[in-house]
Amino acid sequence: MADDELKVLDALKDAAKPLRPGEIAELTGLESKEVSKILKKLKSTDAVCTPKRCFYAHVDYEKSEE
């Protein structure tokens, strides 16, 4: 897994709530477009989930909400 992907996953793990791509970009220092690409890739591997439209969370977040 690439460093930028790990940054995004770490930001989502540390967040107490689902985040928008722009918020993730601010937290990681990455560009919004890059964050969106990474989120799409991570979602395809089931590493992140979308509990609400346009919001992303680490897959463990969804489990803790049940």
Contacts in CASP RR format, 6 or more apart in sequence:
PFRMAT RR
TARGET T0000
AUTHOR 0000-0000-0000
METHOD contacts of the structure
MODEL  1
MADDELKVLDALKDAAKPLRPGEIAELTGLESKEVSKILKKLKSTDAVCT
PKRCFYAHVDYEKSEE
1 9 0 8 1.000
4 28 0 8 1.000
4 30 0 8 1.000
4 34 0 8 1.000
4 38 0 8 1.000
5 38 0 8 1.000
5 41 0 8 1.000
5 42 0 8 1.000
7 28 0 8 1.000
7 29 0 8 1.000
7 30 0 8 1.000
8 24 0 8 1.000
8 28 0 8 1.000
8 30 0 8 1.000
8 35 0 8 1.000
8 38 0 8 1.000
8 39 0 8 1.000
8 42 0 8 1.000
8 48 0 8 1.000
9 42 0 8 1.000
9 47 0 8 1.000
9 48 0 8 1.000
9 58 0 8 1.000
11 19 0 8 1.000
11 24 0 8 1.000
11 27 0 8 1.000
11 28 0 8 1.000
12 19 0 8 1.000
12 24 0 8 1.000
12 48 0 8 1.000
12 56 0 8 1.000
12 57 0 8 1.000
12 58 0 8 1.000
12 61 0 8 1.000
13 58 0 8 1.000
13 60 0 8 1.000
15 27 0 8 1.000
15 57 0 8 1.000
15 58 0 8 1.000
15 61 0 8 1.000
17 57 0 8 1.000
18 50 0 8 1.000
18 51 0 8 1.000
18 52 0 8 1.000
18 55 0 8 1.000
18 56 0 8 1.000
18 57 0 8 1.000
18 61 0 8 1.000
19 27 0 8 1.000
19 55 0 8 1.000
19 56 0 8 1.000
19 57 0 8 1.000
20 54 0 8 1.000
20 55 0 8 1.000
20 56 0 8 1.000
21 32 0 8 1.000
21 35 0 8 1.000
21 36 0 8 1.000
21 39 0 8 1.000
21 54 0 8 1.000
21 56 0 8 1.000
22 32 0 8 1.000
22 35 0 8 1.000
24 30 0 8 1.000
24 35 0 8 1.000
24 39 0 8 1.000
24 56 0 8 1.000
25 31 0 8 1.000
25 32 0 8 1.000
25 34 0 8 1.000
25 35 0 8 1.000
28 35 0 8 1.000
30 38 0 8 1.000
39 48 0 8 1.000
39 56 0 8 1.000
42 48 0 8 1.000
43 49 0 8 1.000
43 50 0 8 1.000
43 56 0 8 1.000
46 59 0 8 1.000
47 58 0 8 1.000
47 59 0 8 1.000
48 56 0 8 1.000
48 57 0 8 1.000
48 58 0 8 1.000
48 59 0 8 1.000
49 56 0 8 1.000
49 57 0 8 1.000
49 58 0 8 1.000
49 59 0 8 1.000
49 61 0 8 1.000
49 62 0 8 1.000
50 56 0 8 1.000
50 57 0 8 1.000
51 57 0 8 1.000
51 61 0 8 1.000
51 62 0 8 1.000
51 65 0 8 1.000
END
